[in-house]
Amino acid sequence: MAIFEKMHAAVANNDAEAYLDLYGDDAVFVRHQTGATMGKPQFAEMIRKMMASDKMNMGDRRCIYENDDILVVHSINDYPDGTREAVLMAMTLKDGKIDRVETGATPLSK
């Protein structure tokens, strides 16, 4: 099963642990707002909080492109703080896991 399919299922089932299992232990997440990086422990904390919120909707995801080296995904997300963004995620892959994520986001009105 492709990583995108597993990611889509984890989001649809609101399963933070299945989602986080797609990431390698040394994975790096680059925040689009600041350019700051987070390791998997910090990223995991953020994802668990977001998925635990009944105000979070990670939106329908579309796979733009996936091969053994990269996965590019687009979604429209509604966040617990009331904001909404169109998000493009570019993920590099290593050994079948997500190794690095960089996002670009456009704020949207509801």
N, CA, C and O atoms as a printed pandas DataFrame, in Angstrom:
     atom_number atom_name residue_name chain_id  residue_number  x_coord  y_coord  z_coord
0              1         N          MET        A               1    0.855   -1.182    0.000
1              2        CA          MET        A               1    0.000    0.000    0.000
2              3         C          MET        A               1    0.896    1.238    0.000
3              4         O          MET        A               1    1.859    1.317    0.763
4              5         N          ALA        A               2    0.575    2.187   -0.848
5              6        CA          ALA        A               2    1.325    3.437   -0.934
6              7         C          ALA        A               2    1.175    4.228    0.362
7              8         O          ALA        A               2    0.183    4.078    1.076
8              9         N          ILE        A               3    2.155    5.062    0.659
9             10        CA          ILE        A               3    2.107    5.888    1.871
10            11         C          ILE        A               3    0.880    6.792    1.847
11            12         O          ILE        A               3    0.229    6.978    2.875
12            13         N          PHE        A               4    0.558    7.355    0.682
13            14        CA          PHE        A               4   -0.616    8.228    0.619
14            15         C          PHE        A               4   -1.881    7.493    1.058
15            16         O          PHE        A               4   -2.683    8.046    1.812
16            17         N          GLU        A               5   -2.068    6.270    0.604
17            18        CA          GLU        A               5   -3.264    5.517    0.973
18            19         C          GLU        A               5   -3.329    5.285    2.474
19            20         O          GLU        A               5   -4.402    5.375    3.070
20            21         N          LYS        A               6   -2.191    4.988    3.087
21            22        CA          LYS        A               6   -2.140    4.801    4.543
22            23         C          LYS        A               6   -2.423    6.120    5.267
23            24         O          LYS        A               6   -3.122    6.140    6.280
24            25         N          MET        A               7   -1.881    7.210    4.747
25            26        CA          MET        A               7   -2.115    8.529    5.343
26            27         C          MET        A               7   -3.591    8.888    5.245
27            28         O          MET        A               7   -4.191    9.355    6.213
28            29         N          HIS        A               8   -4.161    8.670    4.089
29            30        CA          HIS        A               8   -5.574    8.985    3.878
30            31         C          HIS        A               8   -6.451    8.183    4.845
31            32         O          HIS        A               8   -7.390    8.731    5.423
32            33         N          ALA        A               9   -6.157    6.899    5.024
33            34        CA          ALA        A               9   -6.930    6.055    5.941
34            35         C          ALA        A               9   -6.767    6.524    7.382
35            36         O          ALA        A               9   -7.744    6.562    8.130
36            37         N          ALA        A              10   -5.556    6.879    7.782
37            38        CA          ALA        A              10   -5.315    7.347    9.155
38            39         C          ALA        A              10   -6.097    8.627    9.430
39            40         O          ALA        A              10   -6.692    8.774   10.497
40            41         N          VAL        A              11   -6.099    9.550    8.477
41            42        CA          VAL        A              11   -6.837   10.808    8.640
42            43         C          VAL        A              11   -8.342   10.518    8.679
43            44         O          VAL        A              11   -9.051   11.061    9.526
44            45         N          ALA        A              12   -8.831    9.673    7.778
45            46        CA          ALA        A              12  -10.258    9.352    7.736
46            47         C          ALA        A              12  -10.720    8.698    9.038
47            48         O          ALA        A              12  -11.855    8.901    9.471
48            49         N          ASN        A              13   -9.834    7.910    9.664
49            50        CA          ASN        A              13  -10.167    7.220   10.914
50            51         C          ASN        A              13   -9.756    8.005   12.151
51            52         O          ASN        A              13   -9.913    7.536   13.278
52            53         N          ASN        A              14   -9.224    9.217   11.927
53            54        CA          ASN        A              14   -8.756   10.054   13.038
54            55         C          ASN        A              14   -7.784    9.286   13.939
55            56         O          ASN        A              14   -7.858    9.367   15.165
56            57         N          ASP        A              15   -6.879    8.546   13.311
57            58        CA          ASP        A              15   -5.935    7.675   14.005
58            59         C          ASP        A              15   -4.548    8.296   14.011
59            60         O          ASP        A              15   -3.755    8.080   13.095
60            61         N          ALA        A              16   -4.262    9.067   15.050
61            62        CA          ALA        A              16   -2.981    9.781   15.137
62            63         C          ALA        A              16   -1.805    8.817   15.135
63            64         O          ALA        A              16   -0.778    9.108   14.522
64            65         N          GLU        A              17   -1.930    7.675   15.805
65            66        CA          GLU        A              17   -0.799    6.741   15.890
66            67         C          GLU        A              17   -0.493    6.118   14.533
67            68         O          GLU        A              17    0.675    5.955   14.179
68            69         N          ALA        A              18   -1.522    5.769   13.773
69            70        CA          ALA        A              18   -1.298    5.233   12.426
70            71         C          ALA        A              18   -0.665    6.302   11.537
71            72         O          ALA        A              18    0.209    6.000   10.724
72            73         N          TYR        A              19   -1.106    7.547   11.695
73            74        CA          TYR        A              19   -0.546    8.664   10.930
74            75         C          TYR        A              19    0.934    8.842   11.270
75            76         O          TYR        A              19    1.775    8.968   10.380
76            77         N          LEU        A              20    1.240    8.851   12.563
77            78        CA          LEU        A              20    2.627    9.073   12.997
78            79         C          LEU        A              20    3.532    7.908   12.643
79            80         O          LEU        A              20    4.738    8.095   12.476
80            81         N          ASP        A              21    2.977    6.710   12.524
81            82        CA          ASP        A              21    3.777    5.545   12.161
82            83         C          ASP        A              21    4.327    5.657   10.738
83            84         O          ASP        A              21    5.259    4.938   10.379
84            85         N          LEU        A              22    3.766    6.541    9.938
85            86        CA          LEU        A              22    4.256    6.744    8.574
86            87         C          LEU        A              22    5.571    7.519    8.545
87            88         O          LEU        A              22    6.247    7.561    7.517
88            89         N          TYR        A              23    5.933    8.130    9.671
89            90        CA          TYR        A              23    7.121    8.970    9.771
90            91         C          TYR        A              23    8.273    8.195   10.397
91            92         O          TYR        A              23    8.083    7.464   11.369
92            93         N          GLY        A              24    9.477    8.358    9.831
93            94        CA          GLY        A              24   10.661    7.757   10.416
94            95         C          GLY        A              24   10.989    8.417   11.748
95            96         O          GLY        A              24   10.559    9.540   12.014
96            97         N          ASP        A              25   11.747    7.724   12.579
97            98        CA          ASP        A              25   12.088    8.246   13.905
98            99         C          ASP        A              25   12.857    9.562   13.841
99           100         O          ASP        A              25   12.752   10.381   14.754
100          101         N          ASP        A              26   13.623    9.776   12.783
101          102        CA          ASP        A              26   14.421   11.003   12.639
102          103         C          ASP        A              26   13.758   12.033   11.727
103          104         O          ASP        A              26   14.408   12.974   11.270
104          105         N          ALA        A              27   12.487   11.857   11.469
105          106        CA          ALA        A              27   11.771   12.762   10.557
106          107         C          ALA        A              27   11.819   14.202   11.062
107          108         O          ALA        A              27   11.841   14.463   12.265
108          109         N          VAL        A              28   11.834   15.126   10.102
109          110        CA          VAL        A              28   11.872   16.556   10.392
110          111         C          VAL        A              28   10.659   17.200    9.720
111          112         O          VAL        A              28   10.351   16.917    8.562
112          113         N          PHE        A              29    9.983   18.064   10.462
113          114        CA          PHE        A              29    8.843   18.822    9.952
114          115         C          PHE        A              29    9.228   20.292    9.957
115          116         O          PHE        A              29    9.624   20.827   10.993
116          117         N          VAL        A              30    9.115   20.950    8.804
117          118        CA          VAL        A              30    9.445   22.370    8.688
118          119         C          VAL        A              30    8.145   23.157    8.704
119          120         O          VAL        A              30    7.284   22.975    7.844
120          121         N          ARG        A              31    8.014   24.037    9.699
121          122        CA          ARG        A              31    6.790   24.837    9.839
122          123         C          ARG        A              31    6.757   25.926    8.775
123          124         O          ARG        A              31    7.699   26.710    8.654
124          125         N          HIS        A              32    5.673   25.977    8.004
125          126        CA          HIS        A              32    5.586   26.960    6.931
126          127         C          HIS        A              32    5.473   28.383    7.469
127          128         O          HIS        A              32    5.868   29.333    6.793
128          129         N          GLN        A              33    4.938   28.538    8.679
129          130        CA          GLN        A              33    4.742   29.879    9.225
130          131         C          GLN        A              33    6.071   30.558    9.566
131          132         O          GLN        A              33    6.217   31.768    9.396
132          133         N          THR        A              34    7.045   29.763   10.052
133          134        CA          THR        A              34    8.281   30.355   10.571
134          135         C          THR        A              34    9.547   29.795    9.959
135          136         O          THR        A              34   10.605   30.415   10.063
136          137         N          GLY        A              35    9.465   28.643    9.327
137          138        CA          GLY        A              35   10.665   27.979    8.822
138          139         C          GLY        A              35   11.376   27.175    9.904
139          140         O          GLY        A              35   12.372   26.508    9.625
140          141         N          ALA        A              36   10.875   27.234   11.137
141          142        CA          ALA        A              36   11.471   26.462   12.237
142          143         C          ALA        A              36   11.223   24.975   11.993
143          144         O          ALA        A              36   10.232   24.597   11.368
144          145         N          THR        A              37   12.119   24.149   12.486
145          146        CA          THR        A              37   11.968   22.707   12.322
146          147         C          THR        A              37   11.566   22.050   13.639
147          148         O          THR        A              37   11.881   22.537   14.725
148          149         N          MET        A              38   10.868   20.942   13.509
149          150        CA          MET        A              38   10.481   20.122   14.656
150          151         C          MET        A              38   10.903   18.696   14.368
151          152         O          MET        A              38   10.815   18.230   13.232
152          153         N          GLY        A              39   11.362   18.005   15.397
153          154        CA          GLY        A              39   11.612   16.580   15.288
154          155         C          GLY        A              39   10.308   15.828   15.457
155          156         O          GLY        A              39    9.267   16.424   15.734
156          157         N          LYS        A              40   10.371   14.519   15.289
157          158        CA          LYS        A              40    9.160   13.710   15.382
158          159         C          LYS        A              40    8.468   13.830   16.741
159          160         O          LYS        A              40    7.238   13.875   16.770
160          161         N          PRO        A              41    9.187   13.883   17.871
161          162        CA          PRO        A              41    8.460   14.008   19.153
162          163         C          PRO        A              41    7.601   15.271   19.240
163          164         O          PRO        A              41    6.472   15.214   19.727
164          165         N          GLN        A              42    8.116   16.399   18.777
165          166        CA          GLN        A              42    7.345   17.647   18.818
166          167         C          GLN        A              42    6.201   17.603   17.810
167          168         O          GLN        A              42    5.088   18.043   18.099
168          169         N          PHE        A              43    6.485   17.072   16.634
169          170        CA          PHE        A              43    5.463   16.945   15.602
170          171         C          PHE        A              43    4.349   16.006   16.086
171          172         O          PHE        A              43    3.168   16.282   15.880
172          173         N          ALA        A              44    4.732   14.901   16.727
173          174        CA          ALA        A              44    3.756   13.932   17.229
174          175         C          ALA        A              44    2.824   14.572   18.257
175          176         O          ALA        A              44    1.619   14.323   18.243
176          177         N          GLU        A              45    3.372   15.384   19.137
177          178        CA          GLU        A              45    2.559   16.060   20.142
178          179         C          GLU        A              45    1.519   16.961   19.469
179          180         O          GLU        A              45    0.354   16.982   19.867
180          181         N          MET        A              46    1.953   17.705   18.446
181          182        CA          MET        A              46    1.060   18.594   17.727
182          183         C          MET        A              46   -0.045   17.804   17.016
183          184         O          MET        A              46   -1.216   18.177   17.086
184          185         N          ILE        A              47    0.321   16.720   16.337
185          186        CA          ILE        A              47   -0.660   15.907   15.597
186          187         C          ILE        A              47   -1.667   15.278   16.556
187          188         O          ILE        A              47   -2.867   15.273   16.282
188          189         N          ARG        A              48   -1.184   14.751   17.675
189          190        CA          ARG        A              48   -2.107   14.135   18.644
190          191         C          ARG        A              48   -3.120   15.148   19.168
191          192         O          ARG        A              48   -4.301   14.826   19.303
192          193         N          LYS        A              49   -2.674   16.363   19.464
193          194        CA          LYS        A              49   -3.585   17.404   19.940
194          195         C          LYS        A              49   -4.589   17.788   18.860
195          196         O          LYS        A              49   -5.780   17.935   19.132
196          197         N          MET        A              50   -4.099   17.949   17.639
197          198        CA          MET        A              50   -4.993   18.332   16.550
198          199         C          MET        A              50   -6.042   17.261   16.300
199          200         O          MET        A              50   -7.223   17.574   16.150
200          201         N          MET        A              51   -5.626   16.008   16.253
201          202        CA          MET        A              51   -6.571   14.927   15.957
202          203         C          MET        A              51   -7.513   14.650   17.126
203          204         O          MET        A              51   -8.592   14.091   16.927
204          205         N          ALA        A              52   -7.128   15.028   18.325
205          206        CA          ALA        A              52   -7.998   14.827   19.491
206          207         C          ALA        A              52   -9.107   15.873   19.557
207          208         O          ALA        A              52  -10.091   15.695   20.275
208          209         N          SER        A              53   -8.950   16.953   18.815
209          210        CA          SER        A              53   -9.923   18.037   18.847
210          211         C          SER        A              53  -11.099   17.739   17.926
211          212         O          SER        A              53  -10.916   17.296   16.792
212          213         N          ASP        A              54  -12.311   17.986   18.425
213          214        CA          ASP        A              54  -13.479   17.822   17.566
214          215         C          ASP        A              54  -13.635   19.001   16.609
215          216         O          ASP        A              54  -14.541   19.007   15.775
216          217         N          LYS        A              55  -12.762   19.995   16.723
217          218        CA          LYS        A              55  -12.789   21.157   15.829
218          219         C          LYS        A              55  -11.790   21.020   14.677
219          220         O          LYS        A              55  -11.676   21.918   13.842
220          221         N          MET        A              56  -11.073   19.907   14.633
221          222        CA          MET        A              56  -10.062   19.684   13.602
222          223         C          MET        A              56  -10.657   18.882   12.465
223          224         O          MET        A              56  -11.288   17.847   12.680
224          225         N          ASN        A              57  -10.450   19.370   11.250
225          226        CA          ASN        A              57  -10.841   18.631   10.063
226          227         C          ASN        A              57   -9.679   18.726    9.098
227          228         O          ASN        A              57   -9.428   19.786    8.524
228          229         N          MET        A              58   -8.956   17.605    8.912
229          230        CA          MET        A              58   -7.795   17.609    8.042
230          231         C          MET        A              58   -8.180   17.527    6.576
231          232         O          MET        A              58   -7.312   17.391    5.714
232          233         N          GLY        A              59   -9.449   17.605    6.289
233          234        CA          GLY        A              59   -9.926   17.761    4.922
234          235         C          GLY        A              59   -9.675   16.582    4.015
235          236         O          GLY        A              59   -8.941   15.650    4.341
236          237         N          ASP        A              60  -10.313   16.659    2.865
237          238        CA          ASP        A              60  -10.066   15.662    1.837
238          239         C          ASP        A              60   -8.667   15.885    1.308
239          240         O          ASP        A              60   -8.275   17.013    1.007
240          241         N          ARG        A              61   -7.926   14.819    1.198
241          242        CA          ARG        A              61   -6.547   14.897    0.708
242          243         C          ARG        A              61   -6.497   14.378   -0.713
243          244         O          ARG        A              61   -7.192   13.434   -1.088
244          245         N          ARG        A              62   -5.650   15.028   -1.486
245          246        CA          ARG        A              62   -5.402   14.587   -2.861
246          247         C          ARG        A              62   -3.923   14.305   -3.013
247          248         O          ARG        A              62   -3.081   15.102   -2.600
248          249         N          CYS        A              63   -3.620   13.189   -3.595
249          250        CA          CYS        A              63   -2.229   12.865   -3.908
250          251         C          CYS        A              63   -1.894   13.534   -5.236
251          252         O          CYS        A              63   -2.467   13.206   -6.275
252          253         N          ILE        A              64   -0.966   14.470   -5.182
253          254        CA          ILE        A              64   -0.514   15.135   -6.404
254          255         C          ILE        A              64    0.512   14.258   -7.112
255          256         O          ILE        A              64    0.486   14.112   -8.334
256          257         N          TYR        A              65    1.430   13.667   -6.312
257          258        CA          TYR        A              65    2.472   12.819   -6.884
258          259         C          TYR        A              65    3.080   11.964   -5.791
259          260         O          TYR        A              65    3.277   12.431   -4.669
260          261         N          GLU        A              66    3.381   10.702   -6.115
261          262        CA          GLU        A              66    4.074    9.827   -5.174
262          263         C          GLU        A              66    4.947    8.845   -5.930
263          264         O          GLU        A              66    4.514    8.233   -6.906
264          265         N          ASN        A              67    6.188    8.702   -5.466
265          266        CA          ASN        A              67    7.053    7.618   -5.907
266          267         C          ASN        A              67    7.863    7.166   -4.685
267          268         O          ASN        A              67    7.487    7.493   -3.559
268          269         N          ASP        A              68    8.938    6.441   -4.868
269          270        CA          ASP        A              68    9.714    5.936   -3.728
270          271         C          ASP        A              68   10.506    7.025   -3.014
271          272         O          ASP        A              68   11.025    6.795   -1.922
272          273         N          ASP        A              69   10.607    8.215   -3.621
273          274        CA          ASP        A              69   11.435    9.283   -3.060
274          275         C          ASP        A              69   10.645   10.465   -2.520
275          276         O          ASP        A              69   11.132   11.176   -1.640
276          277         N          ILE        A              70    9.440   10.690   -3.026
277          278        CA          ILE        A              70    8.699   11.897   -2.655
278          279         C          ILE        A              70    7.190   11.639   -2.703
279          280         O          ILE        A              70    6.693   10.835   -3.491
280          281         N          LEU        A              71    6.491   12.354   -1.831
281          282        CA          LEU        A              71    5.029   12.354   -1.814
282          283         C          LEU        A              71    4.588   13.809   -1.709
283          284         O          LEU        A              71    5.052   14.540   -0.834
284          285         N          VAL        A              72    3.690   14.229   -2.604
285          286        CA          VAL        A              72    3.162   15.587   -2.583
286          287         C          VAL        A              72    1.642   15.480   -2.426
287          288         O          VAL        A              72    0.966   14.814   -3.210
288          289         N          VAL        A              73    1.119   16.156   -1.385
289          290        CA          VAL        A              73   -0.293   16.051   -1.021
290          291         C          VAL        A              73   -0.884   17.445   -0.866
291          292         O          VAL        A              73   -0.216   18.359   -0.381
292          293         N          HIS        A              74   -2.140   17.607   -1.279
293          294        CA          HIS        A              74   -2.864   18.858   -1.088
294          295         C          HIS        A              74   -4.116   18.584   -0.270
295          296         O          HIS        A              74   -4.781   17.565   -0.461
296          297         N          SER        A              75   -4.435   19.498    0.642
297          298        CA          SER        A              75   -5.672   19.380    1.417
298          299         C          SER        A              75   -6.151   20.758    1.852
299          300         O          SER        A              75   -5.395   21.729    1.843
300          301         N          ILE        A              76   -7.407   20.820    2.228
301          302        CA          ILE        A              76   -7.990   22.020    2.843
302          303         C          ILE        A              76   -8.270   21.624    4.289
303          304         O          ILE        A              76   -9.047   20.703    4.541
304          305         N          ASN        A              77   -7.644   22.313    5.238
305          306        CA          ASN        A              77   -7.726   21.939    6.646
306          307         C          ASN        A              77   -8.422   23.017    7.469
307          308         O          ASN        A              77   -8.189   24.212    7.287
308          309         N          ASP        A              78   -9.278   22.566    8.375
309          310        CA          ASP        A              78   -9.884   23.435    9.379
310          311         C          ASP        A              78   -9.237   23.080   10.715
311          312         O          ASP        A              78   -9.232   21.916   11.117
312          313         N          TYR        A              79   -8.689   24.086   11.403
313          314        CA          TYR        A              79   -7.923   23.869   12.628
314          315         C          TYR        A              79   -8.721   24.226   13.872
315          316         O          TYR        A              79   -9.678   24.997   13.804
316          317         N          PRO        A              80   -8.323   23.657   15.021
317          318        CA          PRO        A              80   -9.033   23.917   16.281
318          319         C          PRO        A              80   -9.129   25.398   16.660
319          320         O          PRO        A              80  -10.054   25.794   17.369
320          321         N          ASP        A              81   -8.175   26.222   16.191
321          322        CA          ASP        A              81   -8.223   27.651   16.541
322          323         C          ASP        A              81   -9.172   28.447   15.643
323          324         O          ASP        A              81   -9.243   29.672   15.746
324          325         N          GLY        A              82   -9.907   27.747   14.755
325          326        CA          GLY        A              82  -10.881   28.408   13.899
326          327         C          GLY        A              82  -10.354   28.837   12.540
327          328         O          GLY        A              82  -11.116   29.350   11.721
328          329         N          THR        A              83   -9.072   28.639   12.284
329          330        CA          THR        A              83   -8.513   29.024   10.994
330          331         C          THR        A              83   -8.689   27.897    9.983
331          332         O          THR        A              83   -8.900   26.737   10.334
332          333         N          ARG        A              84   -8.594   28.287    8.717
333          334        CA          ARG        A              84   -8.705   27.342    7.603
334          335         C          ARG        A              84   -7.586   27.640    6.625
335          336         O          ARG        A              84   -7.304   28.803    6.333
336          337         N          GLU        A              85   -6.940   26.582    6.109
337          338        CA          GLU        A              85   -5.835   26.757    5.172
338          339         C          GLU        A              85   -5.905   25.721    4.056
339          340         O          GLU        A              85   -6.357   24.594    4.258
340          341         N          ALA        A              86   -5.451   26.126    2.882
341          342        CA          ALA        A              86   -5.141   25.193    1.805
342          343         C          ALA        A              86   -3.668   24.843    2.006
343          344         O          ALA        A              86   -2.815   25.730    2.031
344          345         N          VAL        A              87   -3.372   23.552    2.149
345          346        CA          VAL        A              87   -2.020   23.123    2.506
346          347         C          VAL        A              87   -1.458   22.213    1.428
347          348         O          VAL        A              87   -2.112   21.272    0.979
348          349         N          LEU        A              88   -0.230   22.514    1.023
349          350        CA          LEU        A              88    0.519   21.654    0.121
350          351         C          LEU        A              88    1.688   21.093    0.918
351          352         O          LEU        A              88    2.508   21.847    1.443
352          353         N          MET        A              89    1.765   19.771    1.008
353          354        CA          MET        A              89    2.827   19.100    1.755
354          355         C          MET        A              89    3.743   18.383    0.776
355          356         O          MET        A              89    3.285   17.588   -0.045
356          357         N          ALA        A              90    5.047   18.668    0.866
357          358        CA          ALA        A              90    6.053   17.947    0.098
358          359         C          ALA        A              90    6.843   17.114    1.093
359          360         O          ALA        A              90    7.475   17.655    2.000
360          361         N          MET        A              91    6.808   15.797    0.923
361          362        CA          MET        A              91    7.439   14.882    1.869
362          363         C          MET        A              91    8.488   14.042    1.153
363          364         O          MET        A              91    8.186   13.349    0.181
364          365         N          THR        A              92    9.716   14.108    1.641
365          366        CA          THR        A              92   10.727   13.207    1.102
366          367         C          THR        A              92   10.645   11.905    1.875
367          368         O          THR        A              92   10.336   11.890    3.066
368          369         N          LEU        A              93   10.928   10.807    1.176
369          370        CA          LEU        A              93   10.787    9.469    1.736
370          371         C          LEU        A              93   12.142    8.777    1.824
371          372         O          LEU        A              93   13.018    8.958    0.978
372          373         N          LYS        A              94   12.280    7.982    2.876
373          374        CA          LYS        A              94   13.519    7.215    3.078
374          375         C          LYS        A              94   13.139    5.897    3.734
375          376         O          LYS        A              94   12.472    5.885    4.769
376          377         N          ASP        A              95   13.556    4.797    3.142
377          378        CA          ASP        A              95   13.278    3.466    3.686
378          379         C          ASP        A              95   11.784    3.245    3.932
379          380         O          ASP        A              95   11.401    2.623    4.922
380          381         N          GLY        A              96   10.942    3.755    3.030
381          382        CA          GLY        A              96    9.514    3.530    3.115
382          383         C          GLY        A              96    8.776    4.368    4.147
383          384         O          GLY        A              96    7.603    4.120    4.428
384          385         N          LYS        A              97    9.456    5.358    4.710
385          386        CA          LYS        A              97    8.846    6.247    5.711
386          387         C          LYS        A              97    9.050    7.691    5.285
387          388         O          LYS        A              97    9.930    7.994    4.479
388          389         N          ILE        A              98    8.226    8.583    5.835
389          390        CA          ILE        A              98    8.395   10.009    5.586
390          391         C          ILE        A              98    9.583   10.489    6.401
391          392         O          ILE        A              98    9.660   10.260    7.609
392          393         N          ASP        A              99   10.507   11.159    5.722
393          394        CA          ASP        A              99   11.751   11.594    6.346
394          395         C          ASP        A              99   11.779   13.099    6.624
395          396         O          ASP        A              99   12.377   13.548    7.602
396          397         N          ARG        A             100   11.131   13.863    5.760
397          398        CA          ARG        A             100   11.120   15.320    5.902
398          399         C          ARG        A             100    9.840   15.856    5.278
399          400         O          ARG        A             100    9.419   15.410    4.211
400          401         N          VAL        A             101    9.228   16.821    5.961
401          402        CA          VAL        A             101    8.001   17.448    5.471
402          403         C          VAL        A             101    8.201   18.952    5.423
403          404         O          VAL        A             101    8.638   19.566    6.396
404          405         N          GLU        A             102    7.881   19.528    4.293
405          406        CA          GLU        A             102    7.818   20.984    4.183
406          407         C          GLU        A             102    6.439   21.311    3.654
407          408         O          GLU        A             102    5.934   20.652    2.746
408          409         N          THR        A             103    5.838   22.332    4.230
409          410        CA          THR        A             103    4.486   22.710    3.826
410          411         C          THR        A             103    4.452   24.127    3.304
411          412         O          THR        A             103    5.293   24.964    3.630
412          413         N          GLY        A             104    3.467   24.359    2.495
413          414        CA          GLY        A             104    3.110   25.711    2.085
414          415         C          GLY        A             104    1.624   25.822    2.335
415          416         O          GLY        A             104    0.876   24.884    2.057
416          417         N          ALA        A             105    1.184   26.954    2.856
417          418        CA          ALA        A             105   -0.228   27.079    3.192
418          419         C          ALA        A             105   -0.745   28.463    2.812
419          420         O          ALA        A             105   -0.046   29.471    2.916
420          421         N          THR        A             106   -1.980   28.466    2.373
421          422        CA          THR        A             106   -2.673   29.701    2.039
422          423         C          THR        A             106   -3.876   29.829    2.969
423          424         O          THR        A             106   -4.751   28.964    2.970
424          425         N          PRO        A             107   -3.927   30.907    3.765
425          426        CA          PRO        A             107   -5.096   31.096    4.631
426          427         C          PRO        A             107   -6.356   31.269    3.780
427          428         O          PRO        A             107   -6.335   31.923    2.738
428          429         N          LEU        A             108   -7.444   30.671    4.246
429          430        CA          LEU        A             108   -8.735   30.774    3.558
430          431         C          LEU        A             108   -9.781   31.295    4.524
431          432         O          LEU        A             108   -9.683   31.093    5.735
432          433         N          SER        A             109  -10.776   31.963    3.980
433          434        CA          SER        A             109  -11.909   32.350    4.832
434          435         C          SER        A             109  -12.877   31.170    4.844
435          436         O          SER        A             109  -12.885   30.350    3.926
436          437         N          LYS        A             110  -13.679   31.097    5.879
437          438        CA          LYS        A             110  -14.634   29.976    5.989
438          439         C          LYS        A             110  -15.870   30.235    5.185
439          440         O          LYS        A             110  -16.776   29.402    5.161
